[in-house]
Each structure stands twice: as structure tokens, then as C-alpha cells.
Amino acid sequence: MSEQDDGFITTTVPTTDPYGNGVDTAPAAGLISQYVKDLSFENPNAPAIFQNPTAPAIDVQFNIASSQVGEDVYEIVLRIEVKADAEGTVAFLVDLSYAGLFGLRNFPAEHLQPFLLAEAPRLIFPFARRVLADAIRDGGFPPLLLEPIDFASVFLQQQEAAEGGIGETLGTA
């Protein structure tokens, strides 16, 4: 640092930019938008199912899909299917496809798939969970609040299974 006679202090800041021209080469990810892509709620045995005193057994399945929809833009679709069954009678069925658009710039190829199939679903899951709970509540049942899902663990399990040739599905909760 040096002090000039005009009272201002000037400093020289070393740059780590290898190009020296301000080109941004750092990896960046951003959530552009999120939305309900498809939502179906069925209550096939209403109103009789509301007279059943037995709490329904809940089966939850989920799947994650990703596709590139533009240059550096990817759509992640988190599909959650819920089936509630009380004593052999279907209480309700819900099929939700909740999507997010992510912008990814300067992303290393080896980090792309883990981000798209583990981190991106983690970011949109809380919103999908709310949509699902609201749909079930609006159908006349207590809202279903899904426990958080460790998408990173599911992704790693799926990777290990694929390497071992065991399975093709991403996960079941």
C-alpha cells in the first residue's frame, strides 16, 4: 500500500484470473423456476372410505428425471406417487410431478450428474412436499408430511447398484 498526496490510499490486488480479462470461469448453479408439471389426486371410494375407522397404510414411491432443455439449462422432475390403502380399499392415490429449471454454468462434467440427481431434487423437495400435503388435505384426509429424503445417499446407492448391475430405479421411500 502506498499513500498518495491526495489523501487516498491505493492498493494493488493480485488477480487469480488466469485470463486477465475478467472471464468468469467459476462453476455456478441457480434455480431459475419451479412448478407443478402434473398433479393427480384420486379418491375412488369416497364417501365410504371416510367411514373406515382404520388408518390407511401409506406407500410412497419417487423417481427423479433430468433433461437438458437449453444451453446450460436443465429440467429436474421429481415424481412422487402415494397410495393409501385401508383394509384392502384404496383411500386415495396421488401422483405429483414437480419440476425445477436449473441454470448450470461452467460445471465440471463429473459433477453434473450428482448435482442433477441429488442436489437439485433436495432443493425442490420441500416445495413438492407442501403441494402433496395440500392436495391430500384438500381431498379430505389429514395432510401427509413426508420425511426429508437424503437424495445424495439414494444417488450413491443407485450408482453402486448400477456399477454392480443390480437395478435401474432411483429410489423408494
Backbone as JSON Lines, residues from 0, in Angstrom:
{"i":0,"aa":"M","n":[0.84,-1.18,0.0],"ca":[0.0,0.0,0.0],"c":[0.88,1.24,0.0]}
{"i":1,"aa":"S","n":[0.4,2.22,-0.68],"ca":[1.13,3.48,-0.68],"c":[0.13,4.62,-0.54]}
{"i":2,"aa":"E","n":[0.55,5.67,0.17],"ca":[-0.33,6.82,0.35],"c":[0.08,7.89,-0.64]}
{"i":3,"aa":"Q","n":[-0.9,8.37,-1.39],"ca":[-0.62,9.43,-2.34],"c":[-0.89,10.78,-1.68]}
{"i":4,"aa":"D","n":[-0.41,11.84,-2.29],"ca":[-0.56,13.15,-1.68],"c":[-1.98,13.7,-1.71]}
{"i":5,"aa":"D","n":[-2.93,13.02,-2.42],"ca":[-4.3,13.49,-2.43],"c":[-5.13,12.89,-1.28]}
{"i":6,"aa":"G","n":[-4.49,12.12,-0.4],"ca":[-5.17,11.56,0.76],"c":[-5.78,10.19,0.54]}
{"i":7,"aa":"F","n":[-5.79,9.69,-0.69],"ca":[-6.33,8.36,-0.97],"c":[-5.24,7.31,-0.86]}
{"i":8,"aa":"I","n":[-5.63,6.16,-0.4],"ca":[-4.7,5.04,-0.31],"c":[-4.99,4.12,-1.48]}
{"i":9,"aa":"T","n":[-4.0,3.75,-2.21],"ca":[-4.19,2.85,-3.34],"c":[-3.54,1.52,-3.01]}
{"i":10,"aa":"T","n":[-4.15,0.48,-3.48],"ca":[-3.61,-0.85,-3.26],"c":[-3.57,-1.59,-4.59]}
{"i":11,"aa":"T","n":[-2.7,-2.52,-4.67],"ca":[-2.64,-3.4,-5.82],"c":[-3.12,-4.76,-5.35]}
{"i":12,"aa":"V","n":[-4.19,-5.26,-5.98],"ca":[-4.76,-6.54,-5.61],"c":[-4.34,-7.57,-6.64]}
{"i":13,"aa":"P","n":[-3.66,-8.62,-6.18],"ca":[-3.27,-9.65,-7.15],"c":[-4.5,-10.39,-7.66]}
{"i":14,"aa":"T","n":[-4.53,-10.7,-8.91],"ca":[-5.66,-11.39,-9.51],"c":[-5.37,-12.87,-9.66]}
{"i":15,"aa":"T","n":[-6.4,-13.66,-9.5],"ca":[-6.26,-15.11,-9.73],"c":[-6.89,-15.49,-11.05]}
{"i":16,"aa":"D","n":[-7.31,-14.51,-11.83],"ca":[-7.92,-14.75,-13.13],"c":[-6.83,-15.11,-14.13]}
{"i":17,"aa":"P","n":[-6.77,-16.38,-14.57],"ca":[-5.72,-16.78,-15.48],"c":[-5.84,-16.11,-16.85]}
{"i":18,"aa":"Y","n":[-7.03,-15.61,-17.17],"ca":[-7.23,-14.99,-18.47],"c":[-6.9,-13.5,-18.45]}
{"i":19,"aa":"G","n":[-6.94,-12.9,-17.26],"ca":[-6.61,-11.5,-17.14],"c":[-7.63,-10.56,-17.79]}
{"i":20,"aa":"N","n":[-8.77,-11.1,-18.2],"ca":[-9.75,-10.26,-18.88],"c":[-11.11,-10.28,-18.19]}
{"i":21,"aa":"G","n":[-11.19,-10.83,-16.99],"ca":[-12.43,-10.84,-16.24],"c":[-13.41,-11.93,-16.64]}
{"i":22,"aa":"V","n":[-12.98,-12.92,-17.41],"ca":[-13.86,-14.01,-17.81],"c":[-14.23,-14.82,-16.58]}
{"i":23,"aa":"D","n":[-15.51,-15.06,-16.39],"ca":[-15.99,-15.83,-15.24],"c":[-15.95,-17.31,-15.59]}
{"i":24,"aa":"T","n":[-15.04,-18.04,-14.98],"ca":[-14.91,-19.47,-15.27],"c":[-15.3,-20.33,-14.08]}
{"i":25,"aa":"A","n":[-15.76,-19.71,-13.01],"ca":[-16.14,-20.48,-11.82],"c":[-17.45,-21.2,-12.08]}
{"i":26,"aa":"P","n":[-17.59,-22.43,-11.59],"ca":[-18.87,-23.14,-11.72],"c":[-19.97,-22.38,-10.97]}
{"i":27,"aa":"A","n":[-21.14,-22.33,-11.57],"ca":[-22.27,-21.65,-10.95],"c":[-23.54,-22.43,-11.23]}
{"i":28,"aa":"A","n":[-24.41,-22.49,-10.22],"ca":[-25.71,-23.16,-10.36],"c":[-26.77,-22.24,-9.78]}
{"i":29,"aa":"G","n":[-27.92,-22.21,-10.43],"ca":[-29.0,-21.39,-9.93],"c":[-30.35,-21.98,-10.28]}
{"i":30,"aa":"L","n":[-31.28,-21.85,-9.37],"ca":[-32.65,-22.3,-9.6],"c":[-33.39,-21.18,-10.33]}
{"i":31,"aa":"I","n":[-33.79,-21.45,-11.56],"ca":[-34.46,-20.45,-12.39],"c":[-35.95,-20.39,-12.06]}
{"i":32,"aa":"S","n":[-36.58,-21.56,-11.96],"ca":[-38.02,-21.63,-11.73],"c":[-38.37,-23.01,-11.2]}
{"i":33,"aa":"Q","n":[-39.51,-23.1,-10.54],"ca":[-40.03,-24.41,-10.12],"c":[-41.54,-24.38,-10.27]}
{"i":34,"aa":"Y","n":[-42.12,-25.55,-10.56],"ca":[-43.53,-25.59,-10.92],"c":[-44.09,-27.0,-10.83]}
{"i":35,"aa":"V","n":[-45.41,-27.08,-10.7],"ca":[-46.11,-28.35,-10.77],"c":[-46.25,-28.69,-12.24]}
{"i":36,"aa":"K","n":[-45.68,-29.8,-12.63],"ca":[-45.77,-30.24,-14.03],"c":[-47.03,-31.08,-14.24]}
{"i":37,"aa":"D","n":[-47.35,-31.91,-13.24],"ca":[-48.55,-32.75,-13.31],"c":[-48.96,-33.1,-11.89]}
{"i":38,"aa":"L","n":[-50.27,-33.06,-11.63],"ca":[-50.79,-33.42,-10.32],"c":[-52.11,-34.14,-10.51]}
{"i":39,"aa":"S","n":[-52.2,-35.32,-9.9],"ca":[-53.44,-36.1,-9.96],"c":[-53.76,-36.59,-8.55]}
{"i":40,"aa":"F","n":[-54.99,-36.34,-8.12],"ca":[-55.46,-36.85,-6.84],"c":[-56.73,-37.64,-7.11]}
{"i":41,"aa":"E","n":[-56.77,-38.86,-6.63],"ca":[-57.96,-39.7,-6.8],"c":[-58.43,-40.18,-5.45]}
{"i":42,"aa":"N","n":[-59.73,-40.1,-5.25],"ca":[-60.38,-40.57,-4.05],"c":[-61.51,-41.5,-4.53]}
{"i":43,"aa":"P","n":[-61.13,-42.7,-5.03],"ca":[-62.1,-43.54,-5.74],"c":[-63.21,-44.14,-4.88]}
{"i":44,"aa":"N","n":[-63.04,-44.2,-3.58],"ca":[-64.04,-44.84,-2.72],"c":[-64.73,-43.87,-1.77]}
{"i":45,"aa":"A","n":[-64.74,-42.59,-2.17],"ca":[-65.46,-41.61,-1.35],"c":[-66.95,-41.74,-1.64]}
{"i":46,"aa":"P","n":[-67.8,-41.54,-0.72],"ca":[-67.57,-41.11,0.66],"c":[-67.39,-42.28,1.63]}
{"i":47,"aa":"A","n":[-67.55,-43.52,1.15],"ca":[-67.48,-44.68,2.06],"c":[-66.15,-44.77,2.8]}
{"i":48,"aa":"I","n":[-65.05,-44.38,2.17],"ca":[-63.74,-44.52,2.81],"c":[-63.64,-43.66,4.07]}
{"i":49,"aa":"F","n":[-64.42,-42.58,4.15],"ca":[-64.37,-41.73,5.34],"c":[-65.04,-42.37,6.55]}
{"i":50,"aa":"Q","n":[-65.79,-43.46,6.33],"ca":[-66.43,-44.19,7.43],"c":[-65.52,-45.28,7.98]}
{"i":51,"aa":"N","n":[-64.42,-45.58,7.29],"ca":[-63.5,-46.64,7.71],"c":[-62.69,-46.15,8.91]}
{"i":52,"aa":"P","n":[-62.76,-46.85,10.05],"ca":[-62.04,-46.4,11.24],"c":[-60.54,-46.72,11.2]}
{"i":53,"aa":"T","n":[-60.13,-47.57,10.27],"ca":[-58.72,-47.97,10.19],"c":[-57.9,-46.91,9.45]}
{"i":54,"aa":"A","n":[-56.79,-46.55,10.05],"ca":[-55.88,-45.6,9.38],"c":[-55.27,-46.29,8.16]}
{"i":55,"aa":"P","n":[-55.22,-45.61,7.03],"ca":[-54.68,-46.26,5.84],"c":[-53.17,-46.46,5.91]}
{"i":56,"aa":"A","n":[-52.72,-47.53,5.28],"ca":[-51.28,-47.77,5.11],"c":[-50.84,-46.93,3.92]}
{"i":57,"aa":"I","n":[-49.72,-46.26,4.06],"ca":[-49.24,-45.34,3.05],"c":[-48.01,-45.93,2.36]}
{"i":58,"aa":"D","n":[-48.04,-45.96,1.02],"ca":[-46.9,-46.4,0.22],"c":[-46.46,-45.22,-0.63]}
{"i":59,"aa":"V","n":[-45.19,-44.84,-0.5],"ca":[-44.65,-43.69,-1.24],"c":[-43.53,-44.18,-2.15]}
{"i":60,"aa":"Q","n":[-43.61,-43.81,-3.41],"ca":[-42.57,-44.12,-4.4],"c":[-42.13,-42.79,-5.0]}
{"i":61,"aa":"F","n":[-40.85,-42.7,-5.33],"ca":[-40.41,-41.5,-6.01],"c":[-39.41,-41.84,-7.09]}
{"i":62,"aa":"N","n":[-39.3,-40.92,-8.04],"ca":[-38.4,-41.08,-9.17],"c":[-37.9,-39.69,-9.55]}
{"i":63,"aa":"I","n":[-36.69,-39.64,-10.08],"ca":[-36.1,-38.37,-10.5],"c":[-35.67,-38.5,-11.95]}
{"i":64,"aa":"A","n":[-36.02,-37.5,-12.73],"ca":[-35.6,-37.47,-14.13],"c":[-34.98,-36.1,-14.41]}
{"i":65,"aa":"S","n":[-34.01,-36.09,-15.29],"ca":[-33.41,-34.82,-15.7],"c":[-33.28,-34.79,-17.2]}
{"i":66,"aa":"S","n":[-33.41,-33.6,-17.75],"ca":[-33.23,-33.42,-19.18],"c":[-32.7,-32.02,-19.44]}
{"i":67,"aa":"Q","n":[-31.88,-31.91,-20.46],"ca":[-31.36,-30.61,-20.84],"c":[-32.39,-29.95,-21.75]}
{"i":68,"aa":"V","n":[-32.82,-28.74,-21.4],"ca":[-33.87,-28.06,-22.16],"c":[-33.35,-26.82,-22.87]}
{"i":69,"aa":"G","n":[-32.1,-26.49,-22.67],"ca":[-31.47,-25.35,-23.33],"c":[-29.99,-25.36,-23.01]}
{"i":70,"aa":"E","n":[-29.3,-24.39,-23.58],"ca":[-27.87,-24.32,-23.3],"c":[-27.67,-23.98,-21.82]}
{"i":71,"aa":"D","n":[-27.04,-24.86,-21.11],"ca":[-26.77,-24.7,-19.67],"c":[-28.04,-24.65,-18.82]}
{"i":72,"aa":"V","n":[-29.18,-25.15,-19.33],"ca":[-30.43,-25.18,-18.58],"c":[-30.96,-26.61,-18.55]}
{"i":73,"aa":"Y","n":[-31.27,-27.08,-17.34],"ca":[-31.74,-28.44,-17.14],"c":[-33.05,-28.43,-16.37]}
{"i":74,"aa":"E","n":[-33.94,-29.35,-16.75],"ca":[-35.18,-29.54,-16.02],"c":[-35.05,-30.81,-15.19]}
{"i":75,"aa":"I","n":[-35.33,-30.68,-13.91],"ca":[-35.34,-31.82,-13.0],"c":[-36.79,-32.06,-12.62]}
{"i":76,"aa":"V","n":[-37.26,-33.3,-12.79],"ca":[-38.63,-33.64,-12.42],"c":[-38.58,-34.66,-11.3]}
{"i":77,"aa":"L","n":[-39.16,-34.28,-10.17],"ca":[-39.28,-35.15,-9.01],"c":[-40.71,-35.68,-9.04]}
{"i":78,"aa":"R","n":[-40.84,-36.98,-9.26],"ca":[-42.17,-37.6,-9.32],"c":[-42.39,-38.37,-8.03]}
{"i":79,"aa":"I","n":[-43.51,-38.06,-7.37],"ca":[-43.86,-38.72,-6.12],"c":[-45.24,-39.35,-6.3]}
{"i":80,"aa":"E","n":[-45.3,-40.64,-6.04],"ca":[-46.57,-41.37,-6.1],"c":[-46.9,-41.87,-4.71]}
{"i":81,"aa":"V","n":[-48.14,-41.62,-4.28],"ca":[-48.58,-42.04,-2.96],"c":[-49.86,-42.85,-3.13]}
{"i":82,"aa":"K","n":[-49.88,-44.02,-2.47],"ca":[-51.08,-44.85,-2.44],"c":[-51.41,-45.12,-0.98]}
{"i":83,"aa":"A","n":[-52.65,-44.8,-0.61],"ca":[-53.12,-45.07,0.75],"c":[-54.18,-46.15,0.66]}
{"i":84,"aa":"D","n":[-54.0,-47.19,1.46],"ca":[-54.88,-48.35,1.42],"c":[-55.36,-48.66,2.84]}
{"i":85,"aa":"A","n":[-56.68,-48.78,3.02],"ca":[-57.25,-49.11,4.33],"c":[-58.04,-50.4,4.2]}
{"i":86,"aa":"E","n":[-57.53,-51.46,4.8],"ca":[-58.19,-52.77,4.8],"c":[-58.54,-53.23,3.38]}
{"i":87,"aa":"G","n":[-57.6,-53.11,2.47],"ca":[-57.8,-53.56,1.1],"c":[-58.59,-52.61,0.22]}
{"i":88,"aa":"T","n":[-58.97,-51.47,0.76],"ca":[-59.72,-50.48,0.0],"c":[-58.83,-49.26,-0.22]}
{"i":89,"aa":"V","n":[-58.75,-48.79,-1.45],"ca":[-57.93,-47.61,-1.74],"c":[-58.58,-46.38,-1.13]}
{"i":90,"aa":"A","n":[-57.83,-45.71,-0.28],"ca":[-58.32,-44.47,0.32],"c":[-58.07,-43.31,-0.65]}
{"i":91,"aa":"F","n":[-56.83,-43.19,-1.12],"ca":[-56.52,-42.16,-2.11],"c":[-55.25,-42.53,-2.86]}
{"i":92,"aa":"L","n":[-55.11,-41.93,-4.04],"ca":[-53.93,-42.05,-4.88],"c":[-53.5,-40.65,-5.29]}
{"i":93,"aa":"V","n":[-52.22,-40.36,-5.17],"ca":[-51.7,-39.07,-5.59],"c":[-50.49,-39.31,-6.48]}
{"i":94,"aa":"D","n":[-50.44,-38.6,-7.59],"ca":[-49.3,-38.65,-8.5],"c":[-48.9,-37.21,-8.76]}
{"i":95,"aa":"L","n":[-47.71,-36.84,-8.27],"ca":[-47.22,-35.48,-8.42],"c":[-45.91,-35.49,-9.18]}
{"i":96,"aa":"S","n":[-45.82,-34.69,-10.23],"ca":[-44.56,-34.42,-10.91],"c":[-44.25,-32.95,-10.68]}
{"i":97,"aa":"Y","n":[-43.22,-32.71,-9.89],"ca":[-42.83,-31.35,-9.53],"c":[-41.47,-31.09,-10.17]}
{"i":98,"aa":"A","n":[-41.34,-29.98,-10.87],"ca":[-40.12,-29.73,-11.65],"c":[-39.44,-28.44,-11.24]}
{"i":99,"aa":"G","n":[-38.16,-28.41,-11.54],"ca":[-37.36,-27.21,-11.34],"c":[-36.47,-27.02,-12.54]}
{"i":100,"aa":"L","n":[-36.3,-25.78,-12.95],"ca":[-35.35,-25.43,-14.01],"c":[-34.1,-24.88,-13.35]}
{"i":101,"aa":"F","n":[-32.98,-25.47,-13.69],"ca":[-31.7,-25.07,-13.12],"c":[-30.76,-24.59,-14.21]}
{"i":102,"aa":"G","n":[-30.12,-23.47,-13.96],"ca":[-29.08,-22.97,-14.85],"c":[-27.74,-23.39,-14.29]}
{"i":103,"aa":"L","n":[-26.94,-24.06,-15.1],"ca":[-25.62,-24.52,-14.67],"c":[-24.59,-23.99,-15.65]}
{"i":104,"aa":"R","n":[-23.62,-23.25,-15.13],"ca":[-22.59,-22.68,-15.98],"c":[-21.22,-23.14,-15.51]}
{"i":105,"aa":"N","n":[-20.38,-23.52,-16.45],"ca":[-19.01,-23.94,-16.17],"c":[-18.95,-25.11,-15.2]}
{"i":106,"aa":"F","n":[-19.92,-26.0,-15.32],"ca":[-19.98,-27.15,-14.41],"c":[-19.08,-28.26,-14.92]}
{"i":107,"aa":"P","n":[-18.18,-28.78,-14.07],"ca":[-17.35,-29.91,-14.49],"c":[-18.24,-31.12,-14.79]}
{"i":108,"aa":"A","n":[-17.93,-31.85,-15.83],"ca":[-18.75,-32.98,-16.27],"c":[-18.95,-34.01,-15.16]}
{"i":109,"aa":"E","n":[-17.93,-34.24,-14.35],"ca":[-18.04,-35.26,-13.3],"c":[-18.97,-34.84,-12.17]}
{"i":110,"aa":"H","n":[-19.3,-33.55,-12.08],"ca":[-20.2,-33.06,-11.04],"c":[-21.62,-32.83,-11.53]}
{"i":111,"aa":"L","n":[-21.83,-32.93,-12.82],"ca":[-23.14,-32.64,-13.4],"c":[-24.21,-33.62,-12.93]}
{"i":112,"aa":"Q","n":[-23.97,-34.91,-13.1],"ca":[-24.97,-35.91,-12.72],"c":[-25.25,-35.9,-11.21]}
{"i":113,"aa":"P","n":[-24.24,-35.84,-10.35],"ca":[-24.56,-35.75,-8.91],"c":[-25.39,-34.52,-8.56]}
{"i":114,"aa":"F","n":[-25.13,-33.39,-9.21],"ca":[-25.94,-32.21,-8.93],"c":[-27.37,-32.41,-9.4]}
{"i":115,"aa":"L","n":[-27.53,-32.9,-10.63],"ca":[-28.87,-33.04,-11.22],"c":[-29.72,-34.08,-10.51]}
{"i":116,"aa":"L","n":[-29.11,-35.15,-10.0],"ca":[-29.89,-36.24,-9.42],"c":[-29.84,-36.3,-7.9]}
{"i":117,"aa":"A","n":[-29.06,-35.44,-7.26],"ca":[-29.01,-35.44,-5.8],"c":[-29.28,-34.05,-5.22]}
{"i":118,"aa":"E","n":[-28.52,-33.05,-5.64],"ca":[-28.66,-31.73,-5.05],"c":[-29.91,-31.0,-5.55]}
{"i":119,"aa":"A","n":[-30.17,-31.04,-6.84],"ca":[-31.35,-30.34,-7.38],"c":[-32.65,-30.87,-6.78]}
{"i":120,"aa":"P","n":[-32.85,-32.2,-6.7],"ca":[-34.08,-32.69,-6.05],"c":[-34.17,-32.28,-4.58]}
{"i":121,"aa":"R","n":[-33.04,-32.2,-3.9],"ca":[-33.03,-31.77,-2.49],"c":[-33.55,-30.34,-2.38]}
{"i":122,"aa":"L","n":[-33.22,-29.51,-3.35],"ca":[-33.64,-28.11,-3.31],"c":[-35.13,-27.93,-3.58]}
{"i":123,"aa":"I","n":[-35.71,-28.77,-4.45],"ca":[-37.13,-28.59,-4.78],"c":[-38.06,-29.45,-3.93]}
{"i":124,"aa":"F","n":[-37.51,-30.44,-3.22],"ca":[-38.33,-31.35,-2.43],"c":[-39.26,-30.66,-1.43]}
{"i":125,"aa":"P","n":[-38.79,-29.68,-0.65],"ca":[-39.7,-29.07,0.33],"c":[-40.96,-28.47,-0.31]}
{"i":126,"aa":"F","n":[-40.83,-27.96,-1.51],"ca":[-41.98,-27.36,-2.2],"c":[-42.91,-28.45,-2.73]}
{"i":127,"aa":"A","n":[-42.34,-29.53,-3.24],"ca":[-43.15,-30.66,-3.7],"c":[-43.88,-31.29,-2.51]}
{"i":128,"aa":"R","n":[-43.2,-31.38,-1.4],"ca":[-43.8,-31.94,-0.18],"c":[-45.04,-31.13,0.24]}
{"i":129,"aa":"R","n":[-44.94,-29.81,0.15],"ca":[-46.06,-28.95,0.52],"c":[-47.23,-29.13,-0.45]}
{"i":130,"aa":"V","n":[-46.95,-29.2,-1.75],"ca":[-48.01,-29.39,-2.74],"c":[-48.73,-30.71,-2.48]}
{"i":131,"aa":"L","n":[-47.96,-31.75,-2.2],"ca":[-48.52,-33.08,-1.91],"c":[-49.4,-33.04,-0.66]}
{"i":132,"aa":"A","n":[-48.89,-32.44,0.4],"ca":[-49.66,-32.36,1.65],"c":[-50.96,-31.58,1.46]}
{"i":133,"aa":"D","n":[-50.88,-30.49,0.7],"ca":[-52.09,-29.68,0.45],"c":[-53.11,-30.46,-0.37]}
{"i":134,"aa":"A","n":[-52.67,-31.21,-1.38],"ca":[-53.59,-31.98,-2.22],"c":[-54.31,-33.05,-1.4]}
{"i":135,"aa":"I","n":[-53.57,-33.72,-0.53],"ca":[-54.17,-34.76,0.31],"c":[-55.14,-34.14,1.31]}
{"i":136,"aa":"R","n":[-54.75,-33.05,1.91],"ca":[-55.64,-32.35,2.84],"c":[-56.91,-31.86,2.13]}
{"i":137,"aa":"D","n":[-56.74,-31.31,0.94],"ca":[-57.9,-30.82,0.17],"c":[-58.8,-31.97,-0.28]}
{"i":138,"aa":"G","n":[-58.26,-33.19,-0.31],"ca":[-59.05,-34.37,-0.65],"c":[-59.83,-34.93,0.53]}
{"i":139,"aa":"G","n":[-59.69,-34.3,1.7],"ca":[-60.46,-34.72,2.86],"c":[-59.71,-35.58,3.85]}
{"i":140,"aa":"F","n":[-58.41,-35.75,3.68],"ca":[-57.6,-36.57,4.57],"c":[-56.61,-35.7,5.32]}
{"i":141,"aa":"P","n":[-56.09,-36.21,6.43],"ca":[-55.03,-35.45,7.11],"c":[-53.83,-35.3,6.17]}
{"i":142,"aa":"P","n":[-53.18,-34.13,6.19],"ca":[-52.04,-33.93,5.28],"c":[-50.92,-34.92,5.58]}
{"i":143,"aa":"L","n":[-50.3,-35.41,4.53],"ca":[-49.16,-36.31,4.64],"c":[-47.89,-35.48,4.58]}
{"i":144,"aa":"L","n":[-47.14,-35.45,5.66],"ca":[-45.89,-34.71,5.69],"c":[-44.74,-35.7,5.56]}
{"i":145,"aa":"L","n":[-44.21,-35.79,4.36],"ca":[-43.12,-36.72,4.1],"c":[-41.87,-36.31,4.86]}
{"i":146,"aa":"E","n":[-41.16,-37.29,5.36],"ca":[-39.87,-37.04,5.99],"c":[-38.88,-36.59,4.92]}
{"i":147,"aa":"P","n":[-37.9,-35.77,5.29],"ca":[-36.89,-35.38,4.31],"c":[-36.2,-36.62,3.73]}
{"i":148,"aa":"I","n":[-35.84,-36.53,2.47],"ca":[-35.2,-37.62,1.76],"c":[-33.74,-37.26,1.54]}
{"i":149,"aa":"D","n":[-32.85,-38.17,1.85],"ca":[-31.43,-37.95,1.61],"c":[-31.12,-38.36,0.17]}
{"i":150,"aa":"F","n":[-31.3,-37.43,-0.75],"ca":[-31.12,-37.73,-2.17],"c":[-29.68,-38.09,-2.5]}
{"i":151,"aa":"A","n":[-28.72,-37.55,-1.76],"ca":[-27.32,-37.89,-2.01],"c":[-27.07,-39.37,-1.72]}
{"i":152,"aa":"S","n":[-27.6,-39.88,-0.62],"ca":[-27.45,-41.31,-0.3],"c":[-28.13,-42.18,-1.33]}
{"i":153,"aa":"V","n":[-29.33,-41.77,-1.74],"ca":[-30.07,-42.53,-2.74],"c":[-29.29,-42.55,-4.04]}
{"i":154,"aa":"F","n":[-28.72,-41.41,-4.42],"ca":[-27.93,-41.33,-5.64],"c":[-26.72,-42.27,-5.56]}
{"i":155,"aa":"L","n":[-26.02,-42.24,-4.43],"ca":[-24.86,-43.11,-4.27],"c":[-25.25,-44.58,-4.3]}
{"i":156,"aa":"Q","n":[-26.36,-44.94,-3.67],"ca":[-26.84,-46.33,-3.71],"c":[-27.17,-46.74,-5.14]}
{"i":157,"aa":"Q","n":[-27.81,-45.83,-5.87],"ca":[-28.17,-46.12,-7.25],"c":[-26.91,-46.3,-8.11]}
{"i":158,"aa":"Q","n":[-25.9,-45.47,-7.86],"ca":[-24.64,-45.57,-8.59],"c":[-23.96,-46.91,-8.32]}
{"i":159,"aa":"E","n":[-23.94,-47.31,-7.04],"ca":[-23.34,-48.6,-6.68],"c":[-24.11,-49.75,-7.3]}
{"i":160,"aa":"A","n":[-25.43,-49.65,-7.3],"ca":[-26.25,-50.69,-7.9],"c":[-26.02,-50.77,-9.4]}
{"i":161,"aa":"A","n":[-25.89,-49.62,-10.05],"ca":[-25.65,-49.6,-11.49],"c":[-24.29,-50.2,-11.82]}
{"i":162,"aa":"E","n":[-23.29,-49.9,-11.0],"ca":[-21.96,-50.46,-11.22],"c":[-21.97,-51.97,-11.02]}
{"i":163,"aa":"G","n":[-22.81,-52.43,-10.1],"ca":[-22.9,-53.87,-9.85],"c":[-23.95,-54.53,-10.71]}
{"i":164,"aa":"G","n":[-24.7,-53.75,-11.5],"ca":[-25.73,-54.3,-12.37],"c":[-26.96,-54.79,-11.62]}
{"i":165,"aa":"I","n":[-27.24,-54.19,-10.44],"ca":[-28.32,-54.68,-9.6],"c":[-29.67,-54.1,-10.0]}
{"i":166,"aa":"G","n":[-29.76,-52.8,-10.25],"ca":[-31.08,-52.22,-10.5],"c":[-31.04,-50.98,-11.32]}
{"i":167,"aa":"E","n":[-32.24,-50.51,-11.66],"ca":[-32.36,-49.36,-12.53],"c":[-33.16,-48.22,-11.92]}
{"i":168,"aa":"T","n":[-33.89,-48.45,-10.81],"ca":[-34.72,-47.39,-10.26],"c":[-33.89,-46.54,-9.34]}
{"i":169,"aa":"L","n":[-34.29,-45.28,-9.22],"ca":[-33.53,-44.36,-8.4],"c":[-33.85,-44.51,-6.93]}
{"i":170,"aa":"G","n":[-35.09,-44.76,-6.57],"ca":[-35.31,-44.9,-5.15],"c":[-36.75,-45.14,-4.78]}
{"i":171,"aa":"T","n":[-36.91,-45.62,-3.56],"ca":[-38.21,-45.87,-2.96],"c":[-38.11,-45.41,-1.52]}
{"i":172,"aa":"A","n":[-39.12,-44.72,-1.08],"ca":[-39.12,-44.3,0.33],"c":[-40.2,-45.04,1.06]}
